[in-house]
Amino acid sequence: MIVKRRAGVLLHPTSLAGPGGIGTLGTEAYRFLDFLAQAGFSLWQVLPLTPPTAGDSPYSAYSAFAGNPLLIDLDALVQEGDLTADAIMGEFSDDQTDFTAVSLWKELLLRDAAEHFFARGHLPLLEEFWHFCDSNDWLHDYALYQALKRKYRGHSWTAWPDEIALRDPVACKQASVALGSEIGVQKYQQWQFWRQWQKLHNYAVKHGIDIVGDLPIFVAHDSADVWCNRQLFLLDSNGRPTVVAGVPPDYFSATGQLWGNPLYNWGALAESGYAWWISRIRHLRDQFDLVRIDHFRGFEASWQVPATEKTAVKGVWVPGPGEDFFRAMSDAIGELPFIAEDLGVITPQVEALRDKFGLPGMKILQFAFDSDAANPYLPHNHITNCVVYTGTHDNDTTQGWAEALTPAVRTKMATYLGVTGSDPLKDLIRTALMSVAATAILPMQDILGLSSDARMNLPGTAHGNWSWRMQPDRLTTDLAAEYGALLSRYGRHGGQSKS
């Protein structure tokens, strides 16, 4: 059997260095890909690239199809003549992203850029723009949704006038005409995002790097997806959720996590042949080479909490579509390019569903050393068809985790690994790369040796997350050489094959 051993880096584009207060799809993204290729990494894992709702979480978006306009590289718009160099000068911190300040600043610039683009009327680019609009059937509804949201001062669609909230065809057509200019701005942003992402993705492929996207199983209630497809969700007659998603008490929270997303009407989805889901996954296949399914276990059963509850404690497990869903996906798109996020409360039924379709699961080394030899995250329990991580975006950085270890766990880990325990971060990185798992992925914070102040997300908290940014000039040739040697030593450099 030929096994391809690979290694990758987890880094969301918003965390890239560069001007403008937030990472983008511009110069620093290409520099990051150059670093990955130089070091021998062959995967780049990102978080969802969709436009986040309040709270800035990429896992709660206004659309499952649209791209985040904040990721658009403004320098590219200057080069194309839609903005001037002076216009994009802004003073922001390099340490963290202030999403509120960046959003206000960048939204105005993108609006100006769209107006200049349409006023210039450059025919080849206009033709490309209109082709993009005609080729994406989700785009007009999303642009109309955003235009209406702006018109109604940011209120959720359930607070809009009934004829618009319930999508009366005549009312929607009239709104499309009345808000045509704003709809054009929204479509321009999506076109620029898409063409910049495709250019970056093509650059990655040419350098031997596959990009791993992220698929949140649930969508936000205040989204174009729910507004346009109410029949596919468990809502009352006013469009409000009757039950919401979450997880029961676990490692991260004693009261569970109450996500608040509406839950799917799987019966209605099955009757449609899962058409909405097929469109969603085909769209992701056009963006990424592999896709991590966040909360995979929700396809076997989901934790449903009454919408009136304040915590996730009083929920129940309700069966999901299971095998029927994945058979439909396989029939529609062929080989399933998924990584199953199988963390948390995992039952034999969830494992059977994962294994029936040959999907690799996830092994998190930070979870490995707090129990006995049966712990599934310990390296001796890894299998080839899995992805090993030191930690994920929901964990503390490994350096921060190591600093908080109790003496007993630190000793237990050192004894298991046969090391002195003086540098748990380096020990865990080597352990991930040594694992029999075909794929190993390291968060960029761990590669840089950063502590807890570089943590990306603390589950169960609404604010202060997602804002970490990498400092400029950290992607050095020495760092690339260090990891190049490690990846070669453990058979992962550039995606090495092993007989």
HUHUKA-V254463 format. One record per helix or strand of 3 or more residues. SS is the DSSP state (2 for helix, 1 for strand). FROM is the first residue (numbers start at 1). TO is the last residue. Records with the same first field share a line. If there is no record, write none. Layout:
SS->FROM-TO, FROM-TO
This chain:
1->3-10, 43-45, 210-216, 243-247, 257-262, 290-294, 301-306, 315-319, 338-340, 360-364, 386-389, 439-443, 496-498
2->13-15, 27-39, 69-71, 74-80, 86-88, 99-120, 123-135, 139-151, 157-159, 162-165, 169-178, 180-206, 224-228, 230-232, 266-271, 275-287, 296-299, 323-333, 348-356, 365-367, 379-381, 398-403, 407-417, 424-434, 444-447, 452-454, 477-489
